């Protein structure tokens, strides 16, 4: 699972689908298993190829719906920081987002969090970011044409079925068995189910199930199962969805009376409101972007820890109390330090958390490594400095 800015993406991930379709077509093809509801028969290769062809033009159906994300990773209790949509909050529990999509230049995404909400509203050349907790409306200047396109509207702390499907398809390759399972019903829609089963021993993922709408071929749900489990460790999908044009008023936005109005440029919103990173500080203390070690299901993300963690992880949590709640890497590392197990090896020393789906390693030389992999894969990545 990637650590970084989460982007709103509503189309079938064409490039990833095309690659996987080629892999499936080159190997043995498993025919569809029919169930209820019953959709036209397609093999995995045919379904993915049809999806790539259908969305190559970038035309997406107008739609509205509610997305629910549920995570049950088996993490030890971590201190809450920044609310339900903080980096820590997203690691457990259930979260909701509402979306209205009216075309390349009309999009609204609303993320409720307890008694507050955040809204991204794109209406032609008008792009607003509304934060009810801060009572701040930020107008985005210089937004590119088609700012409402799935790949052009970054939004922090939100993951969609399409984005999760893209990540899964990106990880799939020659070391993945790809098949069609029985049809499913998601949000009242008949859907195909593509099952990705990793063959790599170092992956903690047993399988990923992608539910793809039988009519529009839009991803409706993604479920990740960890090895040795019967229930999804992570799931994101539509609780309700309608493929009809949303009412125009959904895209109208006027700052409420008394709200603070700010302006920012289009590049800044990609890092979240007020210029912060979309995951609230995921970049290292030196500003370096996360790097990836390995590929496929064995990918490991490596991030530099904030200053103060090097050499003394145990004391870092106390020293870093000055960091604001929700500061991504800082709050996550602080929480991990308190519950992680000391480990060491030829790669060095640090602290480890292992869950049923994700392993994370904090090293004494100031790095955090994480992935849906076994600790041994993390240790190998830590040694490859």
N, C-alpha and C positions, 0 to 999 in steps of 0.2 A: 504494500500500500504506500503510495507516495506521500511524503510530507512536503507541503508547499501550498501555494495559493490554489484554492479550489475554484474552478471555473464553471459557470453555468453553461451546459452544452445540451442542446435539445435534439440534435440530429443523430442518426446512426453514424458512428465513427467510421467514415468511409475508408480511410487509409488502413486502419487496423483490421477492419472487416475483410478488405480485399486480400491482405496478407494471409490472414487465417484461412480464408476460403481457398487460397492457393495451396496451403499446407494440407487441408482436408482433401482437396481434389487429388493431390499427389499420392495419398495413402488410401487405406481401406475405408470405405464409406459405410456408416451404420445407418440403416433406414429408420424412418420415424416409427415410434411405437404409438399407436392410436389410443386415445382415451376420450374422456369427456371434458371439454367440448371437442368435437372432431373438426379439424382443419384440413385443407388439401394436403396430401402427402408431399413432403419435401425431405430430401436428405440434408445433412448438415452443410455440405458443399453448396447445394442448390439454394438453401435458405440464406446463407451468408453472401453468396454471389448476387442473389436477388436484392438483398439489402444494400449492398454496395452500388448496384446499378440504379436502384430507385432513388438513392440520395446523392448520387454523384453531382446532380445539378444544384444541390444545396437548398432545394425547395422543401420547406417544412410545413406540415399541416398546422393551421391555427388551432389553438387548444387552450384549455385551462384545467387545473387540477390541484390536488393536495398530495404532497410527498411526505412519507414518513420514513425516517431513518432510525434503525434500532441496532444498538451495539451491545453485545454481551461477550466481551473478550476474556473474562475471567481475571481482570486486573485486581490486585490488592487494593484496599481502600486508599484512595489518594485524596488529599485535601482539595475541596472545591475552590476554584479560582476563576472569576470572570463570568460566572453564570453558566447556564445550560449550553450556550453556544461558544464557550471558551474552548481552547484546545483540550483542556482536561475534561470539560463537560461532555465533549463529543465522543469521548472514549467509552462511555457507558450510558445506559438509559435510552430513552426514545425522544426524538426531536422531529419537528414538523416544519414544512415550508409550503407556501401557496404560490402558484405560478399562473400567469396569464400571458399567452403568446399570440400576438396578432400579426406577425410578419417580421421581416428583418429590421424594421425600425420601430417596433412596438412590443415592449416587454415590460412586465411588472413581476417582481419577485418579492414576496413578503415573508419574513422570518420572525415569528413570535417567540418571545423569551420571557416567561412568567408574565409580568404586567406591562411589558414593553415590547416594541417591535422595531425591526429595521426593514426598510423598503428600498428597492432599486427600481426606478421608473424610467423607462426609455420611451419617448414619444416624439418621433421625428428627430429634430436636432435638439430637443430638450431632454437632458439626462440629469436626473436628480437622485441623490442618496439621502434618505430620511432616517434619522436616528432619534426615536422618540425618547429614549432615556436621557440623551444629552440635549433634547429639544433643539436639534440642529439639522438644518436642511442644506446639503452641499450640492451646488450646481456644478456639473462637469462641463468645462468648456473644451472646445476642440475635439469632441467625440467623433470618431471616424464614421463615414457613411456605413449604414448597416450595423449601428452600434448594438442593436438588439439581436444580432446573429449569435448563435450558441458559442462560437469560438471567439467572439469579440467582446463579451461582457463578463469580465472577472467579477466574482462576488465571494467574499470571504465566508468561511464557516458553513458552507452549504455544499452538499454533494447530491447530484441527481442520478437517477437510474442510468441515463446515457453516459455520464462521466464514469460511473462505476463500471459500466459495460466496456467502455473504451479502455480503462486500465486493465481489466481482465483480458481483453482481446490482445492488448499490447504485450502482456506477459506470455500469452500462449504462443507456441511455436512447435518445433519438431519434438519437444519433450512433453507434449500435451495430447491426451486422447480427447477428441471432440466428437460428440454424438448428439442426436436429437432424442429427448426423452418424451414422456407422455405430454399431451397438451394440457394447459392449465388455464384457469380463469383468474385474472388479476384486475381489480377495480371494475369488475363486471365485464371485462373484455376477454375474448378468446385469444390465447397466446401460445406460440411455440415456445418450447424450452430447449435451449442449447446448454449442454453440460460439458464443462471443461474440467478434465481430470489431470492434474500435474503428475508427471512421472519422476520428477527430481526428488531424491531422497531427502535433501536438505530443506524442502518446503514443508511448512506446517499446514498448508491448504490441502484438504481432501478433495474438494471439488467446488466449482463455481457454477451456479445455475442462472442463466440469463433468460428471462421471459420477454419475448419479442412479440409485439402486437401483430395478430394475424392479418389485419387489414392494412395498417400504415407502416408496419415494420419498425415502429419506434420502440426502444427498450422501455418496458413497463416496470420491471423489477430485477434486482440482482441480489443473489443470496450467496454468501461465502460460508462454507462448512469447513471446520477444522478437523484434522485427523482424529479419529476416535470419538466423534460427537455425532449426535443424531439431529440436533437443531442448529439453525444458522448462528454463527458467531457474529455475523454482521449482515444486515439486510437493509436495502433502501428500495422503495417502490411506491407506486401511486396507490393511495387509498381510494381516490376517486379521480376520474379524468374524463373530459369531454372534448371530442375533436370537432368543435364548432367555433366560429369567430366569437371572441369575448366582446362584451359591450364596450363601446368607446370610452365610457367614463372610467373604466379600470385603468386607463393610461393617462388620465388627467391628474396633475398634481400642482397644488398651490401651497406654499409654506403656510402653516397655521399661524394665526395671530400670536405675536410674542415669540415666535421661533427665531433662533439665531440663524442667519443666512450667510453661508460661506461660498467661496468659489475655489475650484481646483482645476487642474488641467487633466486631460484624458489619461496620460501615462500614470498619474498619481493614483487614480482609482484602482489600477491594477494591483496596487499595494495596500488597498483598503482605505477607509476614510482617514483624512488628515495625514496621508503619506505613509501610513504604517503598512507593514507587510500583511498580506491577506491572512496569514496565520498568526498575526500579532507577534512578530519578532522571530520568525523561523530562521532568518539569516543568522549566521554566527556573529560573535561580538566584533569581529573584524569586517562585517558586512559581506562576507563571502557567501555565495549561494550554496545550498546543499549540493553534494555530489553523490553520484550513484556508483556503487561497486557491484560488478556482476550484471547479469541480465536475466530475462525470463522470470521464473518464479523465485529464483535465488537472489533477486536484487536486494541490496542493502543501501539505505540512505545514510549518509554521514554528514553531520552538522557540527559546526564549531560551537562549543558551549560559551555562555557569557563569561567575562572575566571574573575571576574569583573561584572558579571551579578547579582550575589546574592544580594538581598535587594534593588537594585536601578536599575530597568530595564530602566527607563527613561534616566538616565545618562550614561548607559552602552554603547550606540551607539557612543557617543562622545569619551569615554575613550578607546574604542576598535578600533579606527581608525588606530592604528598601525598594526592591523591584516591584512595579505595579502588578496587582492581580491581573491575570490574563496575558502576561508577557510571554506567551508561547513557550519557547525553549527554557526560559528561566523558571517559570512556574512548574512546567513538566519535570524538569531536572530536579528542582527542589523536592517535589512530591516523590519522585523515584528514589532519591537519596535516602529518604526515611524508611523505605520498605524493601529496598533492593538487597541482594545477597552479595557480599564481597567475593570477587573471583580474581584469578591471576593466571598467567601462562607466559609463553614465549613472547606474546604480543604486548605484555605489560600487565597492568592491574587496573581494577575498577570495580563497578557494581553492576549486577545483572538482574533484570526482571524477565521472567518467562511466563507467558500466558498460553492458552490453548491455540491462539492464532498469531500472536505477535511476540517477538523477543526484542528487548532493548538493552543496550550496554552503554554505561557511562564510564569513560576511561579517565584515569588520573591525569592524562596529558591534555584533557580539555576537549573531548569529543563525545558526541552521542551517536550511536549506530542503532538502527532499527530496521526491522523487516519481518515479513511473515515466514521466518526461517528458524532453524534450530540454533542454539547458542554456538555450536561449532562453526556455522557459517559466519556468524558475527565475529568470532575470534579470528577466522581467516581474513575477513575484511579489515579488522583492526590491525593485523600484521602488515597489510598492504598499504602502508601510509603513503 
